[in-house]
């Protein structure tokens, strides 16, 4: 009898172990099978995220705004945009006031985890006292954003934290090479004055030692008044500003008027708010900006 009891006891223990192992196996499988669905607010954040989640299993990324949206100044989310957020687990944002709709998103999607990439960056103030949100246009600040992104995703999805970190380190090394090359190429032009359209370049100017003498259209698509246009023309004439930088996303009508009246030349500088669906897009755009700046500054020097 005692022998039979011992057999039953051992069988019970063995069965418990098997059941426990099965439960652990299925629980782990369910966690592994669960997809992490990431939504990004707009193009530059989307490109960063593509790099950091590259080849991480079970992770998908969707950009909620249309590819040609550009900056999100006063942008209102459409029904199509909102639909992309419904199934998202994480929403990656630029922060610093870029996403004016963020409060309404947080109220509507209470379970959505929102990650801002603006932490640890010294913000530039606009003339009205608000924060300028164009952080990514500075390569150094874009690198800080990538660091924030990797840390944020690691907190949300700790099982893949090391993969996010490895991808971020790889991308950061490429960005560091780009930054060093641009500093070497543009260092001799430190202190140069430029005129831009839209408040997209203060962080870029801060990094490369450029001075923004005037911003013609502070909000995209908002044409300057006749008085503002006259003031800019007077400023360009009275200073050593010889180049005007426009953006490929917006019309150049006002820039052409200023150029005709002052003799300044127009060049295209891209803030990387639109572009191809490619991990290399930001680096390619910034390299082109470097080439444009070198051409512009050399040309203005040669021209007197």
C-alpha positions as CSV (number, residue, x, y, z in Angstrom):
1,X,0.0,0.0,0.0
2,X,2.8,2.3,0.9
3,X,4.5,1.5,-2.4
4,X,1.3,2.4,-4.3
5,X,1.0,5.7,-2.4
6,X,4.6,6.6,-3.4
7,X,3.9,5.8,-7.0
8,X,0.9,8.1,-7.0
9,X,2.8,10.9,-5.3
10,X,5.6,10.7,-7.8
11,X,3.1,10.7,-10.7
12,X,1.3,13.7,-9.3
13,X,4.6,15.7,-9.0
14,X,5.6,14.7,-12.6
15,X,2.2,15.8,-13.9
16,X,2.4,19.1,-12.1
17,X,5.8,19.8,-13.6
18,X,4.5,19.0,-17.1
19,X,1.4,21.2,-16.6
20,X,3.6,24.0,-15.3
21,X,6.0,23.7,-18.3
22,X,3.1,23.8,-20.7
23,X,1.7,26.9,-19.1
24,X,5.1,28.7,-19.1
25,X,5.6,27.7,-22.8
26,X,2.2,29.0,-23.9
27,X,2.6,32.2,-21.9
28,X,6.0,32.9,-23.4
29,X,4.6,32.1,-26.9
30,X,1.7,34.5,-26.4
31,X,4.1,37.3,-25.3
32,X,6.4,36.6,-28.2
33,X,3.5,36.5,-30.6
34,X,2.0,39.8,-29.5
35,X,2.8,42.5,-32.0
36,X,4.0,45.9,-30.8
37,X,2.2,48.4,-33.0
38,X,4.0,51.7,-33.2
39,X,2.5,54.9,-34.7
40,X,4.6,58.0,-35.4
41,X,3.4,61.6,-35.7
42,X,5.2,62.8,-38.9
43,X,8.0,62.1,-41.3
44,X,11.2,62.8,-39.4
45,X,10.0,60.9,-36.4
46,X,8.9,58.0,-38.7
47,X,12.4,57.8,-40.3
48,X,14.1,57.6,-36.9
49,X,11.7,54.9,-35.8
50,X,12.3,52.8,-38.9
51,X,16.0,52.8,-38.0
52,X,15.5,51.9,-34.4
53,X,13.0,49.1,-34.9
54,X,14.8,47.6,-38.0
55,X,14.5,43.8,-38.0
56,X,13.0,43.6,-34.5
57,X,10.5,40.7,-34.6
58,X,6.8,41.4,-34.0
59,X,7.1,45.2,-34.4
60,X,5.2,47.3,-37.0
61,X,5.4,51.0,-37.7
62,X,2.9,53.3,-39.3
63,X,3.1,57.1,-39.8
64,X,-0.3,58.6,-39.0
65,X,-0.1,61.8,-41.2
66,X,0.2,61.8,-45.0
67,X,3.7,61.7,-46.4
68,X,3.5,65.2,-47.8
69,X,2.1,66.9,-44.7
70,X,5.4,68.5,-43.7
71,X,5.5,70.2,-40.3
72,X,2.4,69.8,-38.1
73,X,1.8,73.5,-37.4
74,X,-1.9,73.8,-36.5
75,X,-2.5,70.4,-38.2
76,X,-5.8,68.7,-37.3
77,X,-6.0,65.0,-37.4
78,X,-8.3,63.5,-40.0
79,X,-10.6,60.5,-39.6
80,X,-8.0,58.5,-41.5
81,X,-5.2,59.6,-39.2
82,X,-7.3,58.7,-36.1
83,X,-8.0,55.3,-37.5
84,X,-4.3,54.5,-37.5
85,X,-4.1,55.3,-33.8
86,X,-7.0,53.0,-32.9
87,X,-4.9,49.9,-33.1
88,X,-1.6,51.4,-32.0
89,X,0.2,50.5,-28.7
90,X,2.7,53.3,-28.8
91,X,2.6,56.8,-30.3
92,X,6.1,58.3,-31.0
93,X,6.0,62.1,-31.1
94,X,8.6,64.9,-31.7
95,X,7.4,66.9,-28.7
96,X,8.3,70.5,-27.9
97,X,4.9,71.6,-29.1
98,X,5.1,70.2,-32.6
99,X,1.9,68.0,-32.2
100,X,-0.7,70.6,-31.2
101,X,-3.3,67.8,-31.2
102,X,-1.5,65.8,-28.6
103,X,-3.9,66.6,-25.7
104,X,-6.9,65.5,-27.6
105,X,-5.2,62.2,-28.6
106,X,-4.3,61.5,-25.0
107,X,-7.9,62.1,-23.8
108,X,-9.4,60.0,-26.6
109,X,-7.0,57.1,-26.4
110,X,-6.3,56.6,-22.7
111,X,-4.5,53.3,-23.1
112,X,-2.1,54.7,-25.8
113,X,1.5,55.0,-24.6
114,X,2.9,58.4,-25.8
115,X,6.7,58.8,-26.1
116,X,8.1,62.3,-26.7
117,X,11.6,62.6,-28.2
118,X,12.3,66.2,-26.9
119,X,13.7,65.2,-23.5
120,X,17.2,66.6,-22.6
121,X,17.4,69.1,-25.5
122,X,17.9,72.8,-24.9
123,X,14.9,74.3,-26.7
124,X,15.2,77.4,-28.8
125,X,12.5,80.1,-28.3
126,X,10.5,81.6,-31.1
127,X,10.0,85.4,-31.1
128,X,6.6,85.0,-29.5
129,X,8.2,83.1,-26.6
130,X,6.9,79.6,-27.6
131,X,9.3,76.7,-28.0
132,X,10.6,76.0,-31.5
133,X,9.9,72.3,-32.2
134,X,12.3,71.7,-35.2
135,X,14.8,69.8,-33.1
136,X,15.7,67.1,-35.7
137,X,17.1,69.7,-38.2
138,X,20.2,69.8,-35.9
139,X,22.0,66.5,-36.3
140,X,23.3,66.6,-32.7
141,X,19.7,67.1,-31.5
142,X,18.4,64.4,-33.8
143,X,20.9,62.0,-32.2
144,X,19.5,62.9,-28.8
145,X,16.1,62.1,-30.1
146,X,17.3,58.7,-31.3
147,X,18.7,58.1,-27.8
148,X,15.3,59.0,-26.3
149,X,13.5,56.8,-28.8
150,X,15.6,53.7,-28.0
151,X,15.1,54.2,-24.3
152,X,11.4,54.8,-24.7
153,X,10.8,51.7,-26.8
154,X,13.0,49.7,-24.4
155,X,10.7,50.7,-21.5
156,X,7.6,49.8,-23.5
157,X,8.9,46.5,-24.9
158,X,11.7,45.3,-22.5
159,X,12.0,42.0,-24.3
160,X,13.4,43.7,-27.3
161,X,15.2,46.5,-25.5
162,X,18.7,45.3,-26.5
163,X,17.7,45.0,-30.2
164,X,16.4,48.6,-30.1
165,X,19.7,49.7,-28.4
166,X,21.8,47.9,-31.0
167,X,19.9,49.5,-33.9
168,X,20.1,52.9,-32.3
169,X,23.8,52.6,-31.8
170,X,24.3,51.6,-35.4
171,X,22.2,54.6,-36.6
172,X,23.9,56.9,-34.2
173,X,27.3,56.0,-35.5
174,X,26.2,56.9,-39.0
175,X,24.7,60.2,-37.8
176,X,28.0,60.9,-36.0
177,X,29.9,60.5,-39.2
178,X,27.5,62.8,-41.0
179,X,27.7,65.4,-38.2
180,X,31.5,65.4,-38.2
181,X,31.7,65.7,-42.0
182,X,29.3,68.6,-42.0
183,X,31.1,70.4,-39.3
184,X,34.4,69.9,-41.2
185,X,32.8,71.2,-44.4
186,X,30.9,74.1,-43.0
187,X,33.2,75.2,-40.2
188,X,34.9,78.0,-42.2
189,X,31.4,79.6,-42.8
190,X,30.6,80.1,-39.1
191,X,29.0,83.5,-38.6
192,X,27.5,83.7,-42.0
193,X,24.1,85.4,-42.1
194,X,21.2,83.8,-43.9
195,X,17.6,84.5,-44.6
196,X,15.1,81.6,-44.3
197,X,11.5,81.0,-44.9
198,X,9.6,79.3,-42.0
199,X,11.1,78.9,-38.5
200,X,12.7,75.5,-39.3
201,X,16.4,76.2,-39.0
202,X,17.3,77.7,-35.6
203,X,18.7,74.4,-34.3
204,X,20.6,73.8,-37.5
205,X,22.0,77.4,-37.3
206,X,22.9,76.9,-33.7
207,X,24.9,73.7,-34.5
208,X,26.8,75.1,-37.4
209,X,27.3,78.7,-36.1
210,X,25.1,80.4,-38.7
211,X,23.1,83.6,-38.0
212,X,19.5,83.8,-39.2
213,X,19.2,87.4,-40.1
214,X,15.5,87.2,-41.0
215,X,12.7,84.7,-41.3
216,X,10.3,85.8,-44.0
217,X,7.3,83.4,-43.5
218,X,7.3,82.3,-39.9
219,X,4.4,80.0,-40.5
220,X,4.4,77.8,-43.6
221,X,2.2,79.1,-46.4
222,X,1.6,82.5,-44.6
223,X,2.7,85.1,-47.1
224,X,4.5,88.1,-45.6
225,X,2.7,91.5,-45.5
226,X,3.9,94.3,-47.8
227,X,5.5,95.9,-44.7
228,X,7.3,92.7,-43.7
229,X,8.5,92.2,-47.2
230,X,9.8,95.8,-47.4
231,X,11.6,95.3,-44.1
232,X,13.3,92.1,-45.2
233,X,14.4,93.7,-48.5
234,X,15.9,96.7,-46.5
235,X,17.7,94.3,-44.1
236,X,19.2,92.2,-46.9
237,X,20.4,95.4,-48.7
238,X,21.9,96.9,-45.6
239,X,23.7,93.7,-44.5
240,X,26.1,91.3,-46.0
241,X,23.3,88.7,-46.7
242,X,23.7,87.4,-50.1
243,X,21.7,84.1,-50.0
244,X,18.1,83.3,-49.3
245,X,17.1,79.8,-48.4
246,X,13.7,78.4,-49.3
247,X,12.2,75.0,-48.5
248,X,11.1,72.5,-51.2
249,X,7.8,72.0,-49.5
250,X,6.5,75.6,-49.9
251,X,6.1,78.3,-52.6
252,X,8.9,80.7,-53.4
253,X,7.0,83.7,-54.6
254,X,8.1,86.1,-51.8
255,X,11.7,84.9,-52.0
256,X,11.8,85.7,-55.7
257,X,10.6,89.3,-55.0
258,X,13.4,89.7,-52.4
259,X,16.0,88.3,-54.7
260,X,15.0,90.5,-57.6
261,X,15.2,93.6,-55.4
262,X,18.4,92.8,-53.6
263,X,20.5,90.6,-55.9
264,X,20.6,87.8,-53.4
265,X,20.6,84.3,-54.8
266,X,17.9,81.7,-53.9
267,X,18.9,78.2,-52.7
268,X,16.8,75.3,-51.5
269,X,17.5,74.0,-47.9
270,X,15.4,71.0,-46.9
271,X,14.2,70.6,-43.3
272,X,13.6,66.9,-43.9
273,X,9.9,66.9,-43.2
274,X,9.0,65.0,-46.4
275,X,10.9,62.4,-48.4
276,X,11.2,58.8,-49.4
277,X,10.2,55.9,-47.2
278,X,13.8,54.9,-46.5
279,X,16.0,54.4,-43.5
280,X,18.7,56.5,-45.3
281,X,16.4,59.4,-46.1
282,X,17.4,61.8,-43.3
283,X,21.1,61.3,-43.9
284,X,20.7,61.8,-47.7
285,X,18.7,65.0,-47.2
286,X,21.3,66.4,-44.8
287,X,24.2,65.6,-47.1
288,X,22.4,67.4,-49.9
289,X,21.9,70.4,-47.5
290,X,25.6,70.4,-46.9
291,X,26.4,70.5,-50.6
292,X,23.8,73.3,-51.1
293,X,25.3,75.4,-48.3
294,X,28.8,75.0,-49.6
295,X,27.7,76.0,-53.1
296,X,25.7,79.0,-51.7
297,X,28.5,80.3,-49.5
298,X,31.2,79.9,-52.1
299,X,29.0,81.5,-54.7
300,X,28.2,84.5,-52.5
301,X,31.9,84.9,-51.7
302,X,33.0,84.7,-55.3
303,X,30.3,87.1,-56.2
304,X,31.7,89.7,-53.9
